[in-house]
Amino acid sequence: MEWLEVAKAISELGILIIIAAIFLWLTVKNNKKQDEFFTKIFNNVVDQMKSCAGGHVLTEEEDQTAAEIDKTINTYLQQAISDLGASRALVARYHNGGKDMNSISFLKVSVTNEQVNHGCQPCISDFQNQFRSMVGYPISEIDRTGHCLISDIEQIKNKDIGTYELLKARGVRSAYCYKLTNLTGYIIGTVFVLYRVENKTQEDPVKIDQYLSHMADNLSSLLNMQEGKKKKKA
C-alpha cells in the first residue's frame, strides 16, 4: 500500500511539473500581451490613486507652493502669539471623513498648523480627523456669526459640557476663534487663539476679535491661492 501511495505521489508531481512547464512556455510566448495586461492594471491603480486624492496629484511646483503657504501660515500664528500674548494659536480645517450607512459624509476637522508659546505643549497630533461635534459650541457659533469669543470657559459650562471639559482638561481658560472661508464665502475652517490658566495676560476680547478678523482674511486668501493653483493644473 505504501509503495502505491509513493508511486501515485510521483505521478501527481510529474503532472504538476508538466503543467508548470506549459504555463511558463505560454507566459514567455505571450510576454508582450502580459506586459500590456500588467501595464493596464498599473495605470488603473494610478487612476484610482488620483481619484482618491481628489483627481489630482501635486506636482513638484505645487508641492513647493504648498510648503511656502504652510510656512507663511505658521508665521501669522507665531505673530499672533507675540501680538496678543496668547498661549497657543492654530488653524483647523474642515473636511469629510468616511460615510454612514446612508452614504452621508461625516463632518470632520483637523488641526493643520499650530504655534505655541514657551512652556505650552503642542496638541496638533491629538486633533486629527476629529468629529466637528467634539467642539460643538465654537463650531455652531462660527456657523451662526462667523466667530466665537469665550473669555472664560465657565461661560459655556451649561451650554456645551463636552467642549468645556475638553478645554478645562488642557488647562485652557479662554478661547477665541474666527472663520476661514473660500472664494464663495463658504466656511472651510477656523483660526484659534487660546490662553492657558497660568497665562496672566489680561486680554481684550474686542481687540482679539478685530485682530482675528484681519488675520482670518489673510489666511483665507492664502488657502484660496493654493486651491486656485490646483484647479488651474487640473
CORVENSUL-V161202 format. One record per pair of residues at least 12 apart in sequence whose C-alpha atoms are under 6 Angstrom apart, sorted by the first residue. I is the first residue (numbers start at 1). J is the second residue. Records with the same first field share a line. If there is no record, write none. Layout:
I: J, J
//
This chain:
77: 89, 115
78: 115
86: 194, 195
87: 116, 117, 194, 195
88: 115, 116, 193, 194
89: 114, 115, 192, 193
90: 113, 114, 191, 192
91: 111, 112, 113, 190, 191
92: 110, 111, 112, 189, 190
93: 109, 110, 188, 189
94: 108, 109, 188, 189
95: 108, 109
96: 108
108: 129, 130, 131, 132
109: 129, 130, 132
110: 127, 128, 129
111: 124, 127
135: 163
146: 179
147: 177, 178, 179
148: 176, 177
149: 176
150: 174, 175, 176
151: 174
152: 173, 174
153: 173, 174
171: 196, 197
172: 195, 196, 197
173: 195, 196, 197
174: 194, 195
175: 193, 194
176: 192, 193
177: 191, 192
178: 190, 191
180: 216, 220
181: 220
182: 224
//
